[in-house]
Amino acid sequence: MNAREVAQSILTAFDSTGKNLDGLIDRAFDTHRIDHRDRRFAYDVVYGVMRRRCTLDHIIARFLDNKDALKHAGLQNILRIGAYQILFMDRVPDHAAVNEAVNAAKSSKRLHYYTGLVNALLRNIIKHRKQPIKPDPALSLAARLSLEHSHPSWLIERWLDRFGLGDTKKLLAFNNARPQIHLRRRIRGITRQQFEFDVQPICGNACGLLNLYYPLIKSLQPDQIAVLERGDCVIQSPSSGWAVAMLDIQPGDRLLDLCSAPGGKSTLAAEFAGPEGRVCACDISPERLRRLKETIRRMKLRTVIPLAADGRKPPFAGHFDKVLVDAPCSGTGVLHRHPEARWTRTIDSIRDQTLLQGELLDSALHLLKPGGTLVYVTCSLEKEENEDMVESFLSRHPDVSRQKPPLSIPANCTSIDGYLRITPWAHGFDGIFAARMKKS
């Protein structure tokens, strides 16, 4: 298989299963041995098509007379991939995008009949590529934005109500851009000067908490980054650093990270707690916990204790100085990194997540010592999962009070009501919410 065929197989598998996109990509790359360059191309195509799927489908439908043709599995993704390369990938010549799509249809026993359709439709898109997308004016504002920016209408309606038109359009544009990757330098074991010398060819200037975060300026696979391979850094968004800072960790602290994998927050907490501290890092997913263990091994952090456990019913009793609940959520603050979530999330799934989030918070409280600090974190922009969740938790537990963020948190990252709130349109980073609470 070439890179385009691998991309098509991944997208078709997602359409039929709705499973985790990263997992489908990993399995496809393990099955089909393609080199780094082809992997990067396939990855870019898969994520690009996933981001622009609604817009691509709207454009394809505009030039498609035989709508029944799309009932054939795989044909729609051949057209999506071809249209995406023509409209959104400057480095792919138009003739190459058309030829590869035609060949993909021709090589399929089920789709070779549609070779002429694929050729004609993609050439029509090339011919009319400069014409702007013009949704029907009779559609609602949310529906028009959905077609232009490729997000579900129901989600856009929520954002328009809460954030207004200006910030919603900025958020939609952010979600459709390629996500920025940051390397978080470890605090101990390498000096800042040495690390910056090592990453100077591949990274920009430091930013975020304690200037630990360096944006990658080159497109590289993880195994091509020497400082990452030898454990001098991890891949992590600066937003996550500010969430850990909400704990105000002191040397020697005993901490519990109730939903810890893949381990970025746990490892940063361990560095702040120092050699006398301990971090118990729990996660219910064996696969995600495996990634956490690999990070711990690579960074040589002996004070992080990984544990496979359901955070709602952790298999131990005790009291921790500080507990972090980095709760599973809708992920609407990181849709630029996980564009497939746009098409799998629903209002009902958000409501289901709030039940789990409440159970995790209640469980965490039982493991927190009197006077201890509890920090609740999501990468969601939705009120039900954030402010409403915290207020509901506080109403159930009068012995818990909300606390102001530590002074280490910049004022522009906090809200008037005392929450950590980082939004893509205001800060240019992953959306994240955090509340700091104290047990009396």
BELKAHU-V342984 format. One line per field, one symbol per residue. phi: phi as a letter, one per 30 degrees, with the letter a starting at -180 (. if undefined). psi: psi as a letter, one per 20 degrees, with the letter a starting at -180 (. if undefined). A space follows every 10 residues. Layout:
BEGIN
phi=???
psi=???
END
This chain:
BEGIN
phi=.cdddddddd ddddedcide dedddedddd dcdbdedddd dddddedddd dceddddddd ddccdcdddd ddejdddddd ddddddcbcd dcdedddddd dddddddcdd cddceddedd dddddddcdd dddbdeeddd edddddddch bdddddeddd dccidedddd dddedccddd ccccdddcja ddddddddce dbbcddaieh hccbddcbdb dedccddddc idabdadeed dddddddhdc ejdcbbcdbc ddjddddddd dddidddbbc ccadcddddd dddddddddh cdcccdbdad ddbddablbc dbbcccdead iddbdddbdd deccdbdddd dddddddddd ddddddccde idccccbbcc ccdddceddd ddddddbddc bdcddedddd ddcccddicd bccedccibe dbbbbcbbcd
psi=qrghhggghg hhhghhhjrp ghghgghghh gonqrgghgg gggggghghh gjgggghggg hhjognhihi iophghhggg gghghghioh ioqghggggh gghgghiphh ihhjghgggg ghhggghjhi pqpnqphiqr ghhghghhjl qqhhhhgghg hhirgghghg gggghiqpqp pqpopqhqip qgggghghjh iiqaqqaapk lipoppjqoq qhjjoghghj jirrpqqhhh ghghhhhlpq piqoqpohmh qjjghghggh hhhahirqoo oqqiohghhg hghhggghil oijpoqpoqo ihmqlrqrpq hqppnnqpah kiikihhmhh hhihqrhhhg hhhhgggghg ggghhhjpqp irppppprkq jphhieghgg hgghhhnijp qpqqqriipq hijqrhjjqp opqhhhijrq pqqqppqpp.
END
